[in-house]
Amino acid sequence: MKNRKIYIPPIKSQGIKSKLIEWIASNIADIEYEKWIEPFMGTGVVAFNIRPKKALLCDTNPHLINFYNAIKNKNITSAIVRKYLTQEGEKLLKSKGEYYYEVRQRFNETGNSLDFLFLSRSCFNGMMRFNQKGGFNVPFCRKPNRFAPALITKITNQVENISQIIEFGDYEFKTQNFTETLKEVSSNDLIYSDPPYIGRHTDYFNSWTEKDELLLKDGLYKSKAKFILSTWLSNKYRTNEYIFTIWKDCFAATKEHFYHIGGKEKNRNAIYEALLSNYPLPNSITNKELAERITENKSRLTTKQKEKIIIVQPTLF
């Protein structure tokens, strides 16, 4: 059993792929590529743990890109974060939590990256949700003592880890639509695509439709590059039929996974995660074979090896 240390980014997000890193990494271990490209970087947890030498990391959410560019440019450092969270955390505690809404209003007016971090780590259930005007609208987590010294140390260590990963690589961060990102791909690149799961996202920056899914599929194939795409296969309620229509020509690797999404425990159920690709993966099968397994009520799992993952917070170097 292989142990792998996973470095968690400081920005929180539901559905983060931290527990799938080893699985994703094992499927690309033997692939040579010039540049790692993500049209939907999100928190960046996959790229920061794969640690390619060169990467183009993009997202339509400008606050994510601004935050990581601030780290890259040293406008945000672990020392700055520690001082900021200590000061703002004291104000939050003295206000019995009401100060959260002052920061939220200030962030929606200025887009300050440190305020974005504050909100990410003190909002309800680690959600990242925006209204139609692009305003962050997640309520407070109701814990006025949210920024205790131990959590501040944890967050500053996360900032330091990501800062050094970025510093020792050639990483470019861009705010742009996936169609623009795919125009920058060469045939020697490797694309990791983690689009919003169709039918399961409602926030402003990550709204997603069938039209978007079709555009993504066309763009990935036209790029002539190798790609892998993260999506969901099924849960206890339904199956993602788009895998067998839009992505019918792909290979598929599957793994059972638990997402801790939603405020109620009953809403936190197992899901079958899928990696789709335009080339065979170590544990993949054809799309046709996967469909036959489902029809015949056989196991949907293609990944047999179980990984032991160690989530770490200490500094990287």
C-alpha positions as CSV (number, residue, x, y, z in Angstrom):
1,M,0.0,0.0,0.0
2,K,1.4,3.3,-1.0
3,N,1.4,6.3,1.3
4,R,1.1,9.7,-0.1
5,K,1.2,13.0,1.7
6,I,-1.5,15.4,0.5
7,Y,-1.1,19.1,0.8
8,I,-4.3,21.0,1.3
9,P,-4.7,24.5,-0.2
10,P,-5.9,27.3,2.2
11,I,-9.1,28.0,0.3
12,K,-11.9,25.6,1.2
13,S,-14.4,24.2,-1.3
14,Q,-17.0,21.5,-1.2
15,G,-16.2,18.6,-3.4
16,I,-12.4,19.1,-3.2
17,K,-10.5,16.2,-4.7
18,S,-8.0,15.8,-1.8
19,K,-9.0,12.2,-1.2
20,L,-8.8,11.3,-4.9
21,I,-5.2,12.6,-5.5
22,E,-3.5,9.3,-5.3
23,W,-6.0,7.7,-7.6
24,I,-5.6,10.5,-10.2
25,A,-1.8,10.5,-9.8
26,S,-1.6,6.7,-10.3
27,N,-3.4,7.1,-13.6
28,I,-1.0,9.6,-15.1
29,A,2.2,8.3,-13.6
30,D,3.6,7.0,-16.9
31,I,2.4,9.9,-19.1
32,E,5.0,12.3,-20.5
33,Y,3.7,15.8,-21.2
34,E,5.1,19.3,-21.7
35,K,2.5,21.3,-19.7
36,W,-0.3,20.4,-17.3
37,I,-3.4,22.3,-18.1
38,E,-6.6,22.8,-16.0
39,P,-9.5,24.7,-17.4
40,F,-11.3,24.5,-14.0
41,M,-8.6,24.7,-11.3
42,G,-10.9,25.3,-8.4
43,T,-8.8,25.2,-5.2
44,G,-5.9,23.9,-7.2
45,V,-5.5,20.8,-5.0
46,V,-4.8,18.4,-7.9
47,A,-2.2,20.5,-9.6
48,F,-0.5,21.4,-6.3
49,N,-0.1,17.7,-5.4
50,I,0.8,16.4,-8.9
51,R,3.3,19.3,-8.9
52,P,4.1,19.4,-12.7
53,K,7.1,21.5,-13.8
54,K,4.9,23.7,-15.9
55,A,1.2,24.4,-15.6
56,L,-1.6,26.6,-16.9
57,L,-4.3,26.9,-14.2
58,C,-7.5,28.7,-15.1
59,D,-10.9,29.3,-13.7
60,T,-13.9,31.7,-14.3
61,N,-13.9,32.6,-10.6
62,P,-11.7,35.7,-10.5
63,H,-11.3,35.5,-6.7
64,L,-9.5,32.1,-6.9
65,I,-7.1,33.3,-9.6
66,N,-6.5,36.6,-7.8
67,F,-5.7,34.7,-4.6
68,Y,-3.1,32.4,-6.1
69,N,-1.6,35.2,-8.2
70,A,-1.2,37.2,-5.0
71,I,0.7,34.2,-3.5
72,K,2.8,33.9,-6.6
73,N,3.7,37.6,-6.5
74,K,4.4,37.5,-2.8
75,N,1.6,40.0,-2.1
76,I,0.2,37.2,0.2
77,T,2.7,35.3,2.4
78,S,2.3,33.1,5.5
79,A,3.4,36.0,7.7
80,I,0.9,38.4,6.2
81,V,-1.9,35.8,6.6
82,R,-1.0,35.1,10.2
83,K,-1.2,38.8,11.1
84,Y,-4.4,39.4,9.1
85,L,-6.3,36.4,10.5
86,T,-5.2,37.2,14.1
87,Q,-6.5,40.7,13.9
88,E,-9.7,39.9,12.0
89,G,-10.3,36.8,14.2
90,E,-10.2,39.0,17.3
91,K,-12.8,41.4,15.8
92,L,-15.0,38.4,14.9
93,L,-14.9,37.1,18.4
94,K,-15.6,40.4,20.0
95,S,-18.6,40.9,17.7
96,K,-19.9,37.5,18.6
97,G,-19.8,36.7,14.9
98,E,-21.5,39.7,13.4
99,Y,-18.2,41.0,12.0
100,Y,-18.3,38.2,9.4
101,Y,-21.0,40.2,7.6
102,E,-18.9,43.3,7.6
103,V,-16.1,41.4,6.0
104,R,-18.5,39.8,3.5
105,Q,-19.8,43.2,2.4
106,R,-16.3,44.7,2.2
107,F,-15.2,41.7,0.1
108,N,-18.1,42.1,-2.3
109,E,-17.2,45.8,-2.8
110,T,-13.4,45.4,-3.1
111,G,-12.6,41.7,-3.9
112,N,-9.7,41.7,-1.4
113,S,-8.0,38.3,-1.5
114,L,-7.3,38.2,2.2
115,D,-11.0,38.8,2.9
116,F,-11.7,36.0,0.4
117,L,-9.6,33.6,2.5
118,F,-11.3,34.9,5.7
119,L,-14.8,34.1,4.3
120,S,-13.7,30.8,2.9
121,R,-12.6,29.6,6.3
122,S,-15.5,31.1,8.4
123,C,-18.5,30.7,6.2
124,F,-21.2,28.0,6.7
125,N,-20.0,24.4,5.8
126,G,-17.0,25.6,3.7
127,M,-19.3,26.6,0.8
128,M,-18.3,28.8,-2.1
129,R,-21.5,30.3,-3.5
130,F,-22.2,33.6,-5.3
131,N,-25.4,35.3,-6.4
132,Q,-26.3,36.4,-9.9
133,K,-24.4,39.7,-9.4
134,G,-21.2,37.8,-8.4
135,G,-21.6,38.6,-4.7
136,F,-20.5,36.1,-2.1
137,N,-23.6,35.2,-0.2
138,V,-22.8,32.3,2.1
139,P,-23.8,32.9,5.8
140,F,-21.6,32.7,8.8
141,C,-20.7,29.3,10.4
142,R,-21.9,30.5,13.8
143,K,-18.5,30.0,15.5
144,P,-17.3,33.4,16.7
145,N,-14.0,31.8,18.0
146,R,-13.4,30.4,14.5
147,F,-9.8,31.7,14.2
148,A,-8.3,30.2,17.2
149,P,-4.4,30.1,17.2
150,A,-4.3,26.4,16.1
151,L,-6.4,27.1,13.0
152,I,-4.4,30.2,12.1
153,T,-1.2,28.1,12.3
154,K,-2.8,25.5,10.1
155,I,-3.9,28.0,7.5
156,T,-0.5,29.8,7.5
157,N,1.2,26.4,7.0
158,Q,-1.1,25.7,4.0
159,V,-0.2,29.1,2.5
160,E,3.5,28.4,2.9
161,N,3.2,25.0,1.3
162,I,1.4,26.3,-1.7
163,S,3.7,29.3,-2.0
164,Q,6.7,27.1,-2.2
165,I,5.1,24.7,-4.7
166,I,4.3,27.6,-7.0
167,E,7.8,29.1,-6.5
168,F,9.5,25.9,-7.6
169,G,7.3,25.4,-10.7
170,D,6.4,27.5,-13.7
171,Y,2.8,28.2,-13.0
172,E,0.5,30.6,-14.8
173,F,-2.9,31.5,-13.3
174,K,-5.6,33.0,-15.6
175,T,-9.2,34.1,-15.2
176,Q,-10.9,32.8,-18.3
177,N,-13.5,30.5,-19.7
178,F,-12.6,26.9,-20.5
179,T,-13.0,27.5,-24.3
180,E,-10.2,30.2,-24.1
181,T,-8.0,27.9,-22.1
182,L,-8.4,25.0,-24.6
183,K,-7.2,27.3,-27.4
184,E,-3.8,27.5,-25.6
185,V,-3.3,23.7,-25.6
186,S,-0.7,21.9,-27.7
187,S,-0.8,18.2,-28.6
188,N,2.1,17.6,-26.2
189,D,0.2,18.9,-23.2
190,L,-2.0,16.9,-20.7
191,I,-5.4,18.3,-19.7
192,Y,-7.0,17.6,-16.4
193,S,-10.6,18.8,-16.6
194,D,-12.7,19.0,-13.5
195,P,-15.8,20.8,-14.7
196,P,-18.8,21.5,-12.4
197,Y,-20.8,18.3,-12.1
198,I,-23.8,18.8,-14.5
199,G,-27.0,19.2,-12.6
200,R,-25.3,19.5,-9.2
201,H,-24.0,23.1,-9.0
202,T,-26.0,26.3,-8.6
203,D,-23.4,29.0,-7.8
204,Y,-22.8,31.9,-10.2
205,F,-19.3,31.3,-11.3
206,N,-19.8,27.5,-11.8
207,S,-23.2,27.3,-13.5
208,W,-23.1,24.5,-16.0
209,T,-25.4,23.2,-18.7
210,E,-25.6,20.4,-21.3
211,K,-24.5,23.0,-23.9
212,D,-21.3,23.6,-21.8
213,E,-20.7,19.9,-21.5
214,L,-20.9,19.5,-25.3
215,L,-18.6,22.5,-25.8
216,L,-16.1,21.0,-23.4
217,K,-16.2,17.6,-25.2
218,D,-15.6,19.3,-28.6
219,G,-12.8,21.4,-27.3
220,L,-11.0,18.5,-25.6
221,Y,-11.0,16.4,-28.7
222,K,-10.1,19.2,-31.0
223,S,-7.0,20.0,-28.9
224,K,-5.4,16.7,-30.0
225,A,-3.9,16.4,-26.5
226,K,-4.4,13.6,-24.0
227,F,-7.0,14.4,-21.4
228,I,-8.6,13.1,-18.3
229,L,-11.9,14.4,-16.9
230,S,-13.3,14.0,-13.4
231,T,-17.1,13.5,-13.1
232,W,-19.6,11.4,-11.2
233,L,-20.9,8.1,-12.4
234,S,-23.7,7.4,-9.9
235,N,-25.1,7.6,-6.4
236,K,-27.9,5.7,-4.7
237,Y,-30.5,7.8,-6.5
238,R,-29.4,8.0,-10.1
239,T,-26.7,7.5,-12.8
240,N,-25.0,10.2,-14.8
241,E,-26.3,9.3,-18.3
242,Y,-24.1,11.9,-20.0
243,I,-21.2,9.5,-19.6
244,F,-22.9,7.2,-22.0
245,T,-24.0,9.8,-24.5
246,I,-21.6,12.8,-24.7
247,W,-18.6,10.8,-23.4
248,K,-19.4,7.5,-25.0
249,D,-16.1,7.2,-26.8
250,C,-14.0,7.6,-23.6
251,F,-12.3,5.0,-21.4
252,A,-13.5,5.1,-17.8
253,A,-11.9,4.3,-14.4
254,T,-14.2,4.3,-11.4
255,K,-13.8,4.6,-7.7
256,E,-16.2,4.8,-4.7
257,H,-15.9,8.0,-2.8
258,F,-17.7,10.0,-0.1
259,Y,-18.3,13.7,-0.4
260,H,-19.1,15.6,2.7
261,I,-21.6,18.0,1.1
262,G,-24.6,19.5,2.8
263,G,-25.5,20.5,6.3
264,K,-27.4,17.3,7.1
265,E,-25.6,14.0,7.7
266,K,-28.3,12.1,5.7
267,N,-27.2,14.1,2.6
268,R,-23.6,12.9,2.8
269,N,-23.7,9.7,0.8
270,A,-21.3,7.6,-1.2
271,I,-20.8,8.4,-4.9
272,Y,-19.1,6.5,-7.7
273,E,-16.4,8.9,-9.1
274,A,-15.3,8.5,-12.7
275,L,-12.2,9.4,-14.6
276,L,-12.9,9.6,-18.3
277,S,-10.1,9.8,-20.8
278,N,-9.2,9.6,-24.5
279,Y,-6.6,7.0,-23.8
280,P,-6.5,3.8,-21.7
281,L,-5.8,4.3,-18.0
282,P,-4.2,1.7,-15.8
283,N,-7.5,0.5,-14.3
284,S,-9.9,1.7,-17.0
285,I,-12.4,-0.1,-19.1
286,T,-14.2,0.9,-22.2
287,N,-17.4,3.0,-21.9
288,K,-19.3,0.1,-23.5
289,E,-18.1,-2.4,-20.9
290,L,-19.1,0.0,-18.1
291,A,-22.6,0.4,-19.5
292,E,-22.9,-3.4,-19.7
293,R,-21.9,-3.8,-16.1
294,I,-24.6,-1.3,-15.0
295,T,-27.2,-3.0,-17.2
296,E,-26.3,-6.4,-15.7
297,N,-26.1,-5.1,-12.2
298,K,-22.4,-6.0,-11.8
299,S,-19.8,-4.1,-9.9
300,R,-19.1,-0.6,-11.2
301,L,-15.7,-0.4,-9.7
302,T,-12.6,-0.7,-11.9
303,T,-10.1,0.4,-9.3
304,K,-9.0,-2.4,-7.0
305,Q,-6.1,-0.8,-5.1
306,K,-6.9,1.1,-2.0
307,E,-4.6,4.0,-1.1
308,K,-3.6,5.2,2.3
309,I,-3.7,8.9,2.2
310,I,-2.0,11.1,4.8
311,I,-3.4,14.7,5.0
312,V,-0.6,16.9,6.2
313,Q,-0.4,20.5,7.5
314,P,3.3,21.0,8.3
315,T,5.4,23.1,6.0
316,L,6.7,21.5,2.9
317,F,10.3,22.4,3.0
